[in-house]
Amino acid sequence: MKDMPDMPSFLNVDSSATGRRWVGPSGEEDRLSEAMAQETGLPAPLCRTLVRRGVAPSEADAFLAPTLRDLLPDPLVLRDMGKAAERFLLAVARSEKIAIFADYDVDGGTSAALLISWLRDMGRRATLYVPDRIDEGYGPNDEAMAALARDHDLIVCVDCGTLSHGPIAAAVGADVIVLDHHLGGETLPDAHAIVNPNRQDESGDLAHLCAAAVVFLMLVEANRQLKTEGQKGPDLIALLDLVALATVADVAPLVGVNRALVRQGLSVMARRDRIGLRALADVAGLDTAPSSYHLGFLLGPRVNAGGRIGKADLGARLLATDNPQEASDLADKLDQLNTERREVEAEVRALALEQAEERGTDAALVWAAADGWHPGVVGIVASRLKEQTNRPAIVIGFDGDIGKGSGRSVAGIDLGAAIQRLAAEGLLEKGGGHKMAAGLTVLRDKLEPAMVRLEELLSKQGADTLGPADLRLDGVLMPGAATVELIEMIEGAGPFGAGAPAPRFAFPDCQILFAKEVGTGHLKVTYGDGLGARIDAIAFGAMDGPLGPMLINHKGARFHLAGRLEVNTWRGRQSPQLRLEDAAPAH
């Protein structure tokens, strides 16, 4: 949402190097931050971050140390949860054959791995089935479900299944449990249990959970039921690394219990106990304690790579394996596939952006479609279009007359509901998702009318009135104040990500002491205040836009610099570093 036009720009920056208006804290936020600093003794930059999160001084200590004990909801607040856990435990007790039907993305893979790991600790096995993205598409299909039902007593669908009326009906002879978070329809499939915080008959209080968090809650309830029978269930805390990875990679908002799940999951992951994640971290070159950034940009894409352009079950198998050699082999394969995925994505992105710009990027929807675009990268490309235009974006690849596409939305615009409406109106063969992301299948002769209608629906939500995204800043800092200790204290207000953006600070009137292109299109900068204090900064991809050239050719001019602070670890030494995102001349 754009800030109110009468709010003055921060540091008088109306149009920065990247074309954005800088917006700082409101007068009210300034007053609340000062009051919190006086009452709590916490550093002012941390107080600004807490105020922006809506935290009161009396809540600061609890917010900085979130615990699952305080934040985890009672699993039974979700409909069908008791039935799901009871049926799951019955299958375990009777040594029934269990199949897990999982989506091919990170959320599906981690959800499957949660169940497989829990069952293994109980001395039980399960069959893993992940559909092929190209041959089978998203979610359960009639043929696969019928085949699984012939050989299994229970099928658990994770991160899919809420809209799968036909396929679940095809699972004759087996009970089906659905553990999902995608938007539900007006009617539900005839499954034994459907646990989904986004069912239409749910309150919506837990709508921000990803599927892996729903699975985790089911396992919490299963352990609780075991305890009442005098039995001990597996260690659930050890599973939180998987829940954290899914929550971040599925771009679930890092608020409420999600924040505690990720925070504690990162601590579990730092122990490097899970063989698959350890192997993946090694091939990704992750040699520090993981952060939400690493989950979203290093580990998540590699787990996803199998489902995008390789064999669909590779990610889930890696996360679930207890065999070191298999983990090493799978991690190497996924790393290789991720490199291939980047190459395919770059090609499609260039073509999609060109097409979208020809069509115009100021309407309520930005979209592109063409023959042969790999369905495994259209979602990533839609994300890139969304980021560049601050508009909901759809990218579709056609194979013959059938197009498979993905969409990504911006804050405040519910894309999933609009896509579901199109499917109900018959303009799409199928479609669904949630507010920020959706998938669809469309026939070639319905492409244009479908996109026209989708644009109309998104326009009614105000998507065509969005301007360039303002850069929200939490205040100013001087280079000498940006210490490792301060950055670590600010990290205590994290983890940061979707729904909880990392605090951004402006460094005013700075002198560029060093600026050089590094790697492919990145910028390394050292800047100071002219009084001796200096700090390093890195700006990824800055040479591809106006930011890098402007700072390299500074000619002694001074600049306001803006970005996120982080601790840089090099050969065991820690130093503050700015993840530089924007700059403007200091007049």
Residue pairs with C-beta under 8 A, 6 or more apart in sequence:
1 411
1 412
2 466
2 467
2 470
3 23
3 470
3 472
7 23
7 26
9 21
9 22
9 23
10 22
10 23
10 24
10 473
10 506
11 22
11 24
11 476
11 506
11 508
11 560
11 584
11 586
12 587
13 21
13 22
13 560
13 584
14 21
15 21
15 584
16 22
16 471
16 562
16 582
16 583
16 584
17 545
17 546
17 547
17 550
17 582
17 583
17 584
18 471
18 545
18 546
18 547
18 581
18 582
19 468
20 468
20 469
20 470
20 471
20 582
21 468
21 470
21 471
22 470
22 471
22 473
22 506
22 560
22 562
22 582
22 584
23 470
23 471
23 472
23 473
24 473
24 474
24 475
24 506
25 33
25 48
25 51
25 52
25 473
25 474
25 475
29 48
29 51
29 52
32 51
33 44
33 47
33 48
33 51
33 475
34 44
34 47
35 57
36 42
36 47
36 50
36 51
36 57
36 60
37 43
37 44
37 47
39 57
40 47
40 57
40 60
42 50
42 60
42 489
43 486
43 489
44 475
45 474
45 475
45 477
45 481
45 486
45 490
45 503
45 505
46 486
46 489
46 490
46 492
46 493
48 474
48 475
48 503
49 474
49 490
49 493
49 503
50 60
50 63
50 493
52 474
52 503
53 63
53 493
53 500
55 63
62 70
63 493
64 492
64 493
65 492
66 259
66 260
66 263
67 260
68 257
68 260
68 261
68 264
70 260
71 256
71 257
71 259
71 260
72 217
72 220
72 257
72 260
73 205
73 206
73 217
73 257
75 81
75 85
75 217
75 218
75 220
75 221
75 224
76 82
76 221
77 203
77 205
77 206
78 195
78 196
78 197
78 202
78 206
78 214
78 217
79 194
79 195
79 199
79 201
79 202
80 193
80 194
80 195
81 193
81 195
81 217
81 218
81 221
82 221
83 192
83 193
84 177
84 179
84 192
84 193
84 195
84 218
84 221
85 218
85 221
85 222
85 224
85 225
86 225
87 154
87 175
87 177
87 192
87 193
88 154
88 156
88 177
88 218
88 222
89 222
89 225
89 226
90 96
91 98
91 153
91 154
92 98
92 119
92 122
92 124
94 153
95 124
96 152
96 153
96 154
97 127
97 151
97 152
97 153
97 154
98 119
98 124
98 125
98 126
98 127
98 152
98 153
98 154
98 155
98 156
99 126
99 127
99 128
99 129
99 148
99 151
99 152
99 154
99 155
99 156
99 174
100 112
100 115
100 116
100 126
100 127
100 128
100 129
100 155
100 156
100 158
101 129
101 130
101 131
101 140
101 144
101 145
101 148
101 155
101 156
101 157
101 158
101 160
101 161
102 108
102 109
102 111
102 112
102 128
102 129
102 130
102 157
102 158
102 159
102 160
102 313
102 316
103 109
103 111
103 130
103 131
103 138
103 139
103 158
103 159
103 160
103 211
103 307
104 130
104 131
104 132
104 133
104 138
104 306
104 307
104 312
104 313
104 315
105 159
105 249
105 250
105 304
105 307
105 315
106 245
106 246
106 249
106 250
106 300
106 303
106 304
106 315
107 159
107 181
107 210
107 211
107 212
107 246
107 249
107 250
108 130
108 158
108 159
108 160
108 211
108 307
108 316
109 130
109 303
109 307
109 315
109 316
109 318
109 319
110 212
110 242
110 243
110 245
110 246
110 303
110 316
110 319
111 158
111 159
111 179
111 211
111 212
111 214
111 215
111 246
112 128
112 130
112 158
112 316
112 319
112 320
113 242
113 276
113 316
113 319
113 320
114 212
114 215
114 216
114 219
114 239
114 242
114 243
115 126
115 156
115 158
115 215
115 219
116 126
116 128
116 316
116 320
117 234
117 239
117 242
117 320
118 219
118 222
118 233
118 234
118 239
119 125
119 126
120 322
121 234
121 235
122 233
122 234
126 156
127 148
127 151
127 152
128 313
128 316
128 317
128 320
129 144
129 148
129 313
130 307
130 312
130 313
130 316
131 137
131 138
131 139
131 140
131 141
131 144
131 312
132 312
133 307
133 308
133 312
133 375
133 376
134 375
134 376
134 399
136 144
137 404
137 441
138 160
138 439
139 160
139 161
139 163
139 164
139 167
140 157
140 160
140 161
140 164
140 167
140 168
141 167
142 166
142 167
142 170
143 170
144 167
145 155
145 164
145 167
145 168
145 170
145 171
145 176
146 170
146 171
146 172
148 155
148 171
148 174
149 155
149 170
149 171
149 172
149 173
149 174
150 173
152 174
153 174
153 175
154 174
154 175
154 176
154 177
155 171
155 174
155 175
155 176
155 177
156 176
156 177
156 178
156 179
157 164
157 168
157 176
157 177
157 178
157 179
157 180
157 191
158 179
158 180
158 211
158 212
158 215
159 179
159 180
159 181
159 182
159 210
159 211
159 212
160 178
160 180
160 182
161 167
161 168
161 176
161 178
161 180
161 189
161 191
161 194
162 178
162 180
162 182
162 183
162 184
162 185
162 188
162 189
162 194
162 196
162 198
162 199
162 432
163 182
163 184
163 185
163 189
163 430
163 432
164 178
164 189
165 187
165 189
165 190
168 176
168 178
168 189
168 190
168 191
169 189
169 190
175 191
175 192
176 189
176 191
176 192
177 191
177 192
177 193
177 194
177 195
178 189
178 191
178 193
178 194
178 195
178 196
179 195
179 196
179 211
179 214
179 215
179 218
180 194
180 195
180 196
180 198
180 211
180 214
181 196
181 197
181 198
181 207
181 209
181 210
181 211
181 213
181 214
181 434
182 196
182 198
182 416
182 432
182 433
182 434
183 198
183 416
183 417
183 420
183 432
183 433
183 434
184 194
184 196
184 198
184 199
184 200
185 200
185 420
186 200
188 194
188 199
195 214
195 217
195 218
196 202
196 214
197 204
197 205
197 206
197 207
197 208
197 209
197 214
198 204
198 207
198 434
206 257
208 252
208 253
208 255
208 256
208 258
208 499
209 217
209 252
209 257
209 258
210 246
210 247
210 250
210 252
210 258
211 246
211 250
212 242
212 243
212 245
212 246
212 247
212 250
213 243
213 246
213 247
213 252
213 257
213 258
213 261
216 236
216 239
216 240
216 243
216 261
219 233
219 234
219 236
219 239
220 236
222 233
223 233
223 234
223 236
226 232
226 233
227 233
237 264
237 268
238 268
238 273
240 261
240 264
240 265
240 268
241 265
241 266
241 268
241 269
241 273
241 274
241 277
242 265
242 274
242 319
243 261
243 262
243 265
244 261
244 262
244 264
244 265
244 266
244 268
244 269
244 292
244 295
245 265
245 269
245 277
245 295
245 299
245 300
245 303
245 319
246 252
247 254
247 258
247 261
247 262
247 265
248 254
248 262
248 292
248 295
248 296
248 300
248 495
248 497
248 498
249 295
249 296
249 299
249 300
249 303
249 304
251 296
251 436
251 437
251 497
251 498
252 258
252 498
252 499
253 498
253 499
253 500
254 262
254 292
254 494
254 495
254 496
254 497
254 498
254 499
254 500
255 499
255 500
258 499
259 495
259 500
262 292
262 295
262 495
262 497
263 494
263 495
266 289
266 290
266 291
266 292
266 295
266 495
269 277
269 290
270 289
270 290
272 278
272 281
274 319
275 321
275 322
275 323
275 324
275 327
276 318
276 319
276 320
276 321
276 327
276 330
276 331
277 299
277 319
278 327
279 318
279 324
279 327
279 328
279 330
279 331
280 299
280 302
280 303
280 318
280 331
280 334
280 335
281 290
281 294
281 298
281 299
282 331
283 302
283 331
283 332
283 334
283 335
284 294
284 298
284 299
284 302
284 335
285 298
286 294
286 298
286 299
288 569
290 299
291 495
292 494
292 495
292 496
292 497
296 497
301 338
301 341
302 315
302 331
302 334
302 335
302 337
302 338
303 315
303 318
303 319
303 334
304 315
305 314
305 315
305 334
305 335
305 337
305 338
305 340
305 341
306 312
306 313
306 314
306 315
306 333
306 334
306 337
307 314
307 315
307 376
308 337
308 341
308 374
308 376
308 377
308 380
309 337
309 340
309 341
309 344
309 374
309 376
309 377
310 333
310 334
310 337
314 330
314 333
314 334
314 337
315 334
317 326
317 330
318 327
318 330
318 331
318 334
321 327
321 330
341 376
341 377
341 380
344 374
344 376
344 377
345 377
345 380
345 381
348 373
348 374
348 377
348 378
348 381
348 395
348 397
349 380
349 381
349 384
351 368
351 370
351 373
352 368
352 370
352 373
352 381
352 385
352 395
353 368
353 384
353 385
353 388
355 368
355 369
355 370
356 366
356 367
356 368
356 385
356 389
356 393
359 366
359 367
359 368
361 388
361 389
361 391
362 391
362 464
363 391
363 455
363 459
363 464
364 391
364 392
364 455
364 456
364 458
364 459
364 461
364 463
364 464
365 391
365 392
365 393
365 394
365 451
365 454
365 455
365 458
365 463
366 385
366 386
366 389
366 391
366 392
366 393
366 394
367 393
367 394
367 395
367 396
367 451
367 454
368 381
368 385
368 394
368 395
368 396
369 395
369 396
369 397
369 398
369 403
369 405
369 447
370 396
370 397
370 398
371 397
371 398
371 399
372 397
372 398
372 399
373 381
373 395
373 396
373 397
373 398
374 397
375 397
375 404
375 405
378 395
378 396
378 397
378 404
378 405
378 406
379 395
379 406
379 408
379 437
379 439
381 395
382 393
382 394
382 395
382 405
382 406
382 407
382 408
383 393
383 408
385 391
385 393
385 395
385 408
386 392
386 393
386 408
386 409
386 410
390 410
390 466
390 467
390 468
390 469
391 410
391 463
391 466
392 407
392 408
392 409
392 410
392 413
392 415
392 458
392 463
393 407
393 408
394 405
394 406
394 407
394 440
394 451
394 454
395 405
395 406
395 407
396 403
396 404
396 405
396 440
396 442
396 447
397 403
397 404
397 405
398 444
401 443
401 444
401 445
402 429
402 441
402 442
402 443
402 444
403 441
403 442
403 443
403 444
403 447
404 439
404 440
404 441
405 439
405 440
405 441
405 442
406 437
406 438
406 439
406 440
407 415
407 419
407 433
407 437
407 438
407 439
407 440
408 415
408 436
408 437
409 415
409 416
409 435
409 436
409 437
409 438
410 463
410 466
412 461
412 462
413 435
413 458
413 461
413 462
413 463
414 435
414 461
415 433
415 435
415 436
415 437
415 438
415 458
416 432
416 433
416 434
416 435
416 436
416 437
416 438
417 435
418 438
418 454
418 457
418 458
418 461
419 428
419 431
419 432
419 433
419 438
419 439
419 440
419 454
420 431
420 432
420 433
420 438
421 457
422 428
422 431
422 440
422 450
422 453
422 454
422 457
423 429
423 430
423 431
423 432
423 440
425 453
427 442
427 446
427 449
427 450
427 453
428 440
428 441
428 442
428 446
428 450
429 441
429 442
429 443
430 440
430 441
431 438
431 439
431 440
431 441
432 438
432 439
433 439
436 498
442 450
458 464
471 504
471 562
471 581
471 582
472 501
472 504
473 504
473 505
473 506
473 562
474 503
474 504
474 505
475 505
475 506
476 505
476 506
476 507
476 508
477 505
477 506
477 507
477 565
478 507
478 529
478 533
479 507
479 510
479 527
479 528
479 529
479 533
479 534
479 535
480 529
480 531
480 532
480 533
482 505
482 507
482 535
482 565
482 576
482 578
483 576
484 567
484 574
484 575
484 576
486 565
486 576
487 565
487 566
487 567
487 576
488 567
490 503
490 565
493 503
494 500
494 502
496 502
496 503
502 564
503 564
503 565
504 562
504 563
504 564
504 581
505 562
505 563
505 564
505 565
506 560
506 561
506 562
507 527
507 529
507 535
507 560
507 561
507 562
507 578
508 560
508 586
509 529
509 558
509 559
509 560
509 586
510 527
510 528
510 529
510 558
510 559
510 560
510 561
510 586
511 527
511 528
511 529
511 530
511 558
512 525
512 526
512 527
512 551
512 554
512 557
512 558
512 559
513 526
513 527
513 528
513 534
514 524
514 525
514 526
515 523
515 524
515 525
515 526
515 551
515 552
515 554
516 523
516 524
516 552
517 523
517 524
517 543
517 548
517 552
518 524
518 538
521 541
521 542
521 543
521 544
521 548
522 538
522 539
522 540
522 541
522 542
522 543
523 538
523 539
523 542
523 543
523 547
523 548
523 551
523 552
523 580
524 536
524 537
524 538
525 536
525 537
525 538
525 539
525 551
525 561
525 580
526 534
526 535
526 536
526 537
527 534
527 535
527 537
527 559
527 561
528 534
528 535
535 576
535 577
535 578
536 568
536 575
536 576
536 577
536 578
537 561
537 563
537 577
537 578
537 579
537 580
538 577
538 578
538 579
538 580
539 547
539 548
539 551
539 563
539 579
539 580
539 581
540 579
542 548
542 551
542 580
543 549
547 580
547 582
547 583
550 583
551 559
551 583
557 585
557 586
558 585
558 586
559 583
559 584
559 585
559 586
560 583
560 584
560 585
560 586
561 578
561 580
561 582
561 583
562 580
562 581
562 582
562 583
563 578
563 579
563 580
563 581
563 582
564 578
564 579
564 581
565 576
565 577
565 578
565 579
566 576
566 577
566 578
566 579
567 574
567 575
567 576
567 577
568 574
568 575
568 576
568 577
